[in-house]
Amino acid sequence: MAEAKKPAPQAEPADSGKGKKNTILYIVIGLLVLALVAVTVIGGIVYLNFQAEKANGDTVASADHDGDKSKEKKEAKKEKSDEPPVFEKLDTFTVNLQGGTVLQTEIDVRLSSEKQKDVIKNFLPRISSQVNLLLGSKKPEDIATTEGKLKLMGELKQSINKALGAKTDEEGVMEVDFKTFIVQ
């Protein structure tokens, strides 16, 4: 006759809730692991930056300690910069350049102090000889351009300082300037 229908067995609701709980648990654990990795990476970056700044600070500190003399020199230069420049006129030089062209020039040198004027005067014969040799070794095309003249000024400075036995600009010539420069 009519049998009562029994409801079909359904899966236990506890199993379906357990699957959701496991998924949420895995997501939470994953997020915690990611957060832990992020904190570790950020901490490492901060630590390395701190170490780098500390190393730079130590380098600067040791350079400051080792460079006390250079600080004193810089301060002396600042004091000297307030003084007017000191110039000394060298001879007028007339030399034959390579190729038969003649160069006539007047050279002024800038010195670090008035005391250096006496040194220049004492070494003038030696300086003149070195300058004549250097100028006579040039070709007209070597000194035709501004760059060539600037290069020659640097070479003259080195040559004069070598003749003086100077190791620094404070002991010798700081700059060389041409008052006249005539190539014929």
Backbone bond lengths (Angstrom), bond angles and torsions (degrees), N, CA, C in turn:
res aa  C-N    CA-C-N  psi(-1)  N-CA   C-N-CA  omega(-1)  CA-C   N-CA-C  phi
1 M - - - 1.302 - - 1.447 108.43 -
2 A 1.075 114.03 -148.34 1.456 110.84 -174.69 1.494 108.50 -85.37
3 E 1.230 108.23 118.20 1.453 113.24 177.29 1.500 108.32 -91.52
4 A 1.236 113.35 143.77 1.460 117.74 178.32 1.502 108.59 -76.85
5 K 1.246 111.45 132.73 1.444 115.33 -178.23 1.504 109.44 -80.76
6 K 1.253 112.08 130.23 1.450 117.23 176.81 1.517 106.54 -89.83
7 P 1.264 112.93 138.32 1.470 113.76 178.32 1.531 109.58 -62.66
8 A 1.299 114.26 144.35 1.461 120.03 -178.79 1.511 108.74 -65.94
9 P 1.302 116.15 140.69 1.461 117.02 -179.43 1.525 110.15 -64.74
10 Q 1.278 116.79 130.64 1.464 123.54 179.34 1.510 108.40 -106.79
11 A 1.283 113.31 158.96 1.460 118.38 178.66 1.501 107.87 -63.99
12 E 1.298 114.42 148.72 1.449 117.74 -177.48 1.520 109.66 -67.82
13 P 1.309 116.76 134.58 1.463 118.81 -179.88 1.518 111.41 -63.70
14 A 1.315 118.54 -20.99 1.457 120.36 -179.08 1.528 109.65 -67.41
15 D 1.329 119.44 -34.99 1.455 122.13 -179.20 1.517 110.65 -67.22
16 S 1.308 118.80 -42.20 1.455 120.67 -178.90 1.522 110.20 -67.24
17 G 1.273 121.33 -35.01 1.465 124.59 177.14 1.510 110.18 -71.41
18 K 1.308 118.29 -31.37 1.454 122.25 -179.71 1.521 109.87 -68.74
19 G 1.332 119.01 -38.95 1.464 123.69 178.93 1.524 110.79 -63.92
20 K 1.319 117.34 -41.38 1.461 121.87 179.50 1.521 109.84 -67.39
21 K 1.334 116.05 -39.85 1.466 120.28 179.82 1.520 110.02 -64.49
22 N 1.336 117.15 -41.33 1.465 120.39 179.03 1.525 111.04 -63.43
23 T 1.324 117.78 -42.71 1.463 121.38 179.71 1.521 110.43 -62.70
24 I 1.305 117.86 -44.46 1.470 121.87 178.65 1.520 110.02 -64.28
25 L 1.336 116.52 -40.37 1.457 120.81 178.39 1.523 110.48 -61.61
26 Y 1.354 117.78 -44.20 1.465 121.13 178.36 1.528 111.33 -63.48
27 I 1.290 118.14 -40.01 1.471 121.80 179.31 1.530 110.02 -64.99
28 V 1.324 117.45 -44.20 1.467 121.31 179.85 1.519 110.12 -63.90
29 I 1.304 118.02 -43.98 1.473 121.74 179.28 1.533 109.22 -63.15
30 G 1.335 117.16 -43.24 1.467 121.35 178.79 1.522 111.53 -60.26
31 L 1.332 115.53 -43.78 1.468 119.68 179.04 1.527 111.45 -65.49
32 L 1.320 116.91 -38.67 1.465 119.99 177.48 1.529 111.12 -64.90
33 V 1.334 116.48 -40.36 1.472 120.05 178.36 1.532 109.23 -64.32
34 L 1.323 117.51 -45.72 1.468 120.79 177.82 1.528 111.49 -59.78
35 A 1.321 117.36 -42.55 1.459 121.05 178.89 1.527 110.46 -63.49
36 L 1.332 116.95 -41.29 1.460 121.43 178.76 1.533 110.90 -63.69
37 V 1.329 117.52 -42.97 1.470 121.74 177.93 1.528 109.83 -63.58
38 A 1.331 117.58 -44.07 1.459 121.37 -179.43 1.525 110.77 -61.87
39 V 1.323 117.17 -44.26 1.464 121.03 179.06 1.525 110.13 -63.35
40 T 1.311 117.30 -40.65 1.465 121.31 179.36 1.533 110.74 -64.06
41 V 1.320 117.21 -44.71 1.467 121.25 -179.80 1.528 110.31 -64.31
42 I 1.300 117.25 -46.20 1.473 120.70 179.76 1.518 110.38 -63.64
43 G 1.318 116.67 -41.76 1.469 120.05 177.78 1.523 111.32 -62.17
44 G 1.328 116.51 -40.51 1.467 120.57 178.08 1.512 111.75 -63.93
45 I 1.311 117.06 -42.72 1.472 121.14 178.75 1.523 110.23 -62.94
46 V 1.310 117.15 -45.78 1.464 120.59 179.21 1.525 110.53 -61.97
47 Y 1.312 116.80 -42.35 1.471 121.18 179.54 1.525 110.86 -62.77
48 L 1.340 117.21 -46.38 1.470 120.64 -179.83 1.530 110.97 -64.05
49 N 1.318 117.17 -40.58 1.472 119.94 176.88 1.517 110.55 -63.29
50 F 1.308 117.03 -40.94 1.465 120.59 178.56 1.523 110.34 -62.69
51 Q 1.338 116.63 -43.48 1.462 120.65 179.52 1.528 110.83 -64.74
52 A 1.333 116.75 -40.14 1.464 120.26 179.43 1.521 110.49 -65.07
53 E 1.333 117.58 -43.52 1.462 120.68 178.14 1.522 110.76 -64.52
54 K 1.313 116.03 -38.89 1.464 119.90 178.71 1.526 110.07 -64.23
55 A 1.334 116.54 -43.14 1.470 120.59 179.14 1.523 110.06 -64.38
56 N 1.326 118.15 -42.51 1.466 120.98 177.30 1.508 110.79 -64.11
57 G 1.297 116.68 -39.08 1.465 120.56 178.38 1.512 111.17 -64.34
58 D 1.356 116.70 -41.16 1.463 120.55 177.38 1.515 110.75 -64.51
59 T 1.343 117.25 -40.60 1.456 120.93 179.38 1.511 110.31 -63.91
60 V 1.336 116.22 -45.03 1.462 119.93 179.38 1.518 109.84 -64.55
61 A 1.340 116.27 -41.19 1.461 119.33 -179.51 1.519 110.60 -64.30
62 S 1.344 117.04 -43.29 1.460 118.58 179.84 1.513 110.32 -69.55
63 A 1.339 117.43 -35.64 1.462 119.40 176.99 1.523 109.86 -65.51
64 D 1.337 116.74 -38.28 1.464 119.35 177.33 1.510 110.04 -65.52
65 H 1.337 116.90 -40.14 1.455 120.52 -179.99 1.522 110.31 -66.22
66 D 1.343 116.03 -45.68 1.459 120.61 179.94 1.519 111.21 -72.13
67 G 1.323 116.35 -27.32 1.452 119.54 -174.42 1.510 114.57 -96.72
68 D 1.340 117.85 23.03 1.461 119.58 177.84 1.517 110.92 -58.15
69 K 1.327 116.86 -37.60 1.459 120.78 179.03 1.512 110.69 -65.04
70 S 1.344 117.05 -40.05 1.452 119.55 -179.59 1.523 110.74 -67.94
71 K 1.340 117.34 -32.63 1.469 119.72 175.32 1.517 110.14 -63.84
72 E 1.327 115.64 -42.27 1.459 119.30 179.32 1.519 110.36 -63.44
73 K 1.338 117.37 -39.48 1.456 120.87 178.30 1.520 110.56 -64.35
74 K 1.343 116.53 -42.20 1.459 119.83 179.33 1.518 110.94 -63.10
75 E 1.331 116.08 -41.10 1.459 119.33 178.25 1.526 110.57 -65.12
76 A 1.317 117.08 -39.27 1.465 120.49 177.92 1.523 110.20 -64.49
77 K 1.345 117.13 -38.63 1.459 120.53 177.73 1.529 110.31 -64.46
78 K 1.334 116.58 -39.31 1.457 119.54 178.72 1.524 110.39 -62.61
79 E 1.325 115.91 -42.32 1.453 119.51 178.71 1.519 110.48 -63.70
80 K 1.332 116.25 -41.00 1.451 120.37 -179.71 1.515 111.45 -69.61
81 S 1.328 118.10 -28.82 1.455 120.16 -179.03 1.524 111.24 -66.96
82 D 1.327 117.54 -20.97 1.449 120.75 176.61 1.525 111.18 -75.43
83 E 1.345 116.30 -22.95 1.448 121.14 178.54 1.524 109.63 -79.15
84 P 1.345 116.86 152.17 1.469 117.95 176.52 1.525 110.13 -68.38
85 P 1.320 117.70 154.05 1.465 120.08 -179.44 1.529 110.89 -66.56
86 V 1.318 115.46 151.41 1.459 122.08 179.83 1.524 107.42 -111.40
87 F 1.346 116.24 121.78 1.461 121.63 179.26 1.515 109.93 -118.28
88 E 1.322 114.93 149.07 1.461 121.65 175.02 1.516 107.05 -133.33
89 K 1.339 115.50 130.75 1.459 120.53 178.25 1.516 108.89 -84.25
90 L 1.327 115.06 129.67 1.455 120.15 172.34 1.529 107.20 -89.35
91 D 1.300 116.31 -174.79 1.461 120.62 179.25 1.522 111.26 -65.82
92 T 1.335 115.34 169.40 1.449 121.35 166.68 1.520 105.93 -86.80
93 F 1.315 116.65 128.10 1.456 121.35 -175.60 1.523 109.48 -107.76
94 T 1.311 116.17 128.48 1.457 122.99 174.55 1.517 106.70 -125.01
95 V 1.346 115.98 115.69 1.466 120.62 -176.02 1.518 110.18 -134.82
96 N 1.315 115.28 154.24 1.453 122.08 171.64 1.522 107.62 -85.82
97 L 1.321 115.74 122.31 1.456 120.17 174.70 1.519 108.42 -80.65
98 Q 1.315 116.66 166.41 1.459 120.05 176.29 1.523 108.36 -63.92
99 G 1.303 117.06 130.11 1.456 120.61 -179.17 1.520 112.14 103.52
100 G 1.325 118.86 1.54 1.450 121.48 173.96 1.524 115.65 90.90
101 T 1.309 119.43 -1.58 1.457 122.66 177.76 1.523 108.83 -79.54
102 V 1.339 115.96 150.05 1.460 121.11 -178.86 1.531 109.28 -108.04
103 L 1.325 115.41 136.05 1.467 122.21 174.80 1.510 108.32 -115.06
104 Q 1.334 115.26 129.60 1.465 120.51 173.24 1.525 107.03 -123.34
105 T 1.326 116.08 127.54 1.457 120.32 -177.93 1.518 110.93 -147.28
106 E 1.311 114.39 147.95 1.464 121.60 171.14 1.520 106.42 -109.00
107 I 1.317 115.70 132.88 1.458 120.52 -175.30 1.524 109.64 -119.43
108 D 1.319 115.06 130.53 1.460 122.50 171.64 1.524 107.16 -112.39
109 V 1.336 116.06 144.91 1.458 120.44 177.15 1.521 109.42 -120.89
110 R 1.328 115.26 142.05 1.470 119.91 176.24 1.514 107.56 -96.11
111 L 1.323 114.71 133.06 1.461 122.11 -176.45 1.521 110.38 -113.88
112 S 1.323 115.78 163.93 1.461 120.19 -178.70 1.523 112.00 -79.80
113 S 1.342 117.42 -24.80 1.469 119.09 -179.08 1.524 109.89 -158.60
114 E 1.310 114.95 168.36 1.468 121.60 177.43 1.529 111.06 -62.24
115 K 1.324 116.89 -32.47 1.471 121.01 179.95 1.516 111.51 -58.64
116 Q 1.312 116.98 -32.37 1.456 121.55 -177.43 1.527 112.41 -67.66
117 K 1.338 117.93 -21.67 1.464 120.82 179.06 1.524 110.43 -59.45
118 D 1.327 116.77 -42.72 1.465 120.34 179.49 1.526 110.89 -64.53
119 V 1.318 116.87 -38.17 1.465 120.46 179.05 1.525 109.59 -63.58
120 I 1.316 116.55 -44.80 1.466 121.12 179.34 1.529 109.96 -60.29
121 K 1.324 116.59 -46.31 1.474 120.23 -179.87 1.529 111.03 -61.21
122 N 1.315 117.65 -39.77 1.462 121.07 179.75 1.536 112.04 -66.02
123 F 1.320 117.34 -32.96 1.463 121.67 -177.13 1.529 112.71 -100.38
124 L 1.325 118.57 8.23 1.460 121.62 -173.39 1.535 113.71 -55.72
125 P 1.341 120.79 -42.98 1.475 118.51 178.22 1.534 112.83 -60.24
126 R 1.307 116.37 -41.22 1.469 120.90 179.53 1.530 110.43 -68.01
127 I 1.329 116.24 -41.83 1.467 120.98 178.74 1.519 109.93 -62.73
128 S 1.330 117.17 -46.42 1.466 121.13 -179.37 1.519 111.04 -59.29
129 S 1.304 117.24 -41.81 1.454 121.29 179.18 1.527 110.84 -61.58
130 Q 1.323 116.84 -47.20 1.465 121.05 -179.27 1.532 111.48 -64.22
131 V 1.340 116.38 -40.35 1.465 120.57 -179.89 1.528 109.51 -65.98
132 N 1.341 117.61 -44.42 1.464 120.72 178.50 1.521 111.24 -59.71
133 L 1.322 117.66 -43.92 1.460 120.81 179.14 1.530 111.47 -62.50
134 L 1.325 116.47 -43.74 1.460 120.34 -179.00 1.526 110.96 -65.90
135 L 1.330 116.95 -47.38 1.468 119.93 -179.15 1.521 111.22 -63.69
136 G 1.328 117.70 -39.78 1.455 121.55 -179.64 1.516 113.69 -68.17
137 S 1.301 117.76 -16.94 1.465 121.08 179.79 1.523 112.79 -85.47
138 K 1.320 117.22 -3.84 1.468 121.10 -175.68 1.518 111.98 -91.57
139 K 1.328 115.16 152.23 1.458 122.99 172.89 1.524 107.32 -97.98
140 P 1.333 118.18 152.34 1.474 119.78 179.84 1.526 112.74 -55.68
141 E 1.324 117.37 -37.19 1.474 119.26 -179.15 1.531 112.34 -71.04
142 D 1.351 117.29 -21.57 1.467 120.81 177.70 1.527 111.77 -67.34
143 I 1.334 116.05 -30.26 1.472 119.92 -173.89 1.526 112.28 -116.53
144 A 1.330 117.14 13.22 1.460 121.44 -178.16 1.526 112.35 -75.09
145 T 1.336 117.94 -29.61 1.465 121.13 -176.74 1.529 110.90 -98.99
146 T 1.300 115.75 164.37 1.464 120.89 176.56 1.530 110.31 -61.41
147 E 1.327 115.80 -41.58 1.466 119.38 178.62 1.517 110.80 -61.05
148 G 1.320 116.60 -39.68 1.453 120.71 178.60 1.516 112.08 -64.28
149 K 1.322 116.31 -39.75 1.474 120.66 178.38 1.529 110.84 -67.65
150 L 1.328 116.43 -41.07 1.470 119.95 178.35 1.526 110.96 -64.10
151 K 1.323 116.34 -40.23 1.463 120.24 177.39 1.527 109.74 -63.28
152 L 1.332 116.34 -41.94 1.463 120.91 178.69 1.530 110.56 -62.80
153 M 1.315 117.43 -38.31 1.471 120.45 177.79 1.530 110.47 -60.86
154 G 1.320 116.83 -42.75 1.466 120.79 177.84 1.523 111.84 -64.49
155 E 1.329 116.29 -41.51 1.467 120.35 178.83 1.525 110.82 -65.02
156 L 1.345 116.29 -40.09 1.469 120.14 178.08 1.524 110.53 -63.53
157 K 1.318 116.74 -42.11 1.467 120.52 178.38 1.524 110.25 -58.32
158 Q 1.330 116.60 -47.79 1.468 120.43 179.65 1.522 111.28 -62.48
159 S 1.315 116.15 -42.64 1.460 120.53 -178.16 1.524 111.30 -65.23
160 I 1.326 116.77 -43.02 1.469 120.65 179.63 1.524 110.15 -66.33
161 N 1.321 117.11 -44.90 1.469 120.22 179.14 1.525 111.40 -63.51
162 K 1.324 116.51 -34.29 1.462 119.86 176.26 1.528 109.86 -66.45
163 A 1.330 117.25 -42.27 1.465 120.91 178.48 1.524 111.19 -63.34
164 L 1.326 116.07 -32.63 1.469 120.85 178.82 1.528 111.78 -80.59
165 G 1.305 117.56 -16.35 1.465 120.75 -174.56 1.517 111.74 75.09
166 A 1.331 116.50 23.47 1.466 121.70 -177.59 1.520 110.19 -81.28
167 K 1.327 115.41 140.90 1.456 121.01 178.15 1.521 111.32 -101.83
168 T 1.321 116.71 -24.65 1.465 121.32 179.40 1.521 109.41 -134.62
169 D 1.336 115.01 168.88 1.462 119.48 177.42 1.525 111.98 -63.12
170 E 1.331 116.89 -29.90 1.459 119.96 -179.59 1.530 111.24 -66.83
171 E 1.323 116.26 -24.75 1.460 121.17 179.52 1.514 111.94 -93.02
172 G 1.304 118.09 -13.72 1.460 120.47 -174.36 1.513 112.13 -139.88
173 V 1.322 113.63 -140.81 1.460 122.08 -176.62 1.523 109.26 -88.06
174 M 1.320 115.65 132.57 1.461 120.32 178.78 1.522 111.29 -89.46
175 E 1.337 116.57 -33.10 1.451 122.14 -175.60 1.513 109.75 -152.29
176 V 1.321 116.47 152.84 1.457 122.60 173.62 1.519 107.12 -121.19
177 D 1.330 116.80 132.16 1.467 121.99 179.27 1.516 109.41 -127.08
178 F 1.336 115.84 142.87 1.449 121.12 174.49 1.521 108.57 -93.80
179 K 1.330 116.74 122.78 1.465 120.51 174.80 1.524 108.51 -81.58
180 T 1.331 116.15 -44.82 1.467 121.41 173.19 1.515 107.33 -131.77
181 F 1.347 115.22 155.56 1.459 120.52 -179.96 1.513 106.82 -154.16
182 I 1.325 116.08 97.29 1.464 121.86 -174.65 1.516 108.84 -119.90
183 V 1.334 115.64 122.80 1.464 121.73 175.62 1.526 106.84 -112.25
184 Q 1.364 117.70 123.65 1.472 121.69 -178.74 1.497 110.02 -122.76
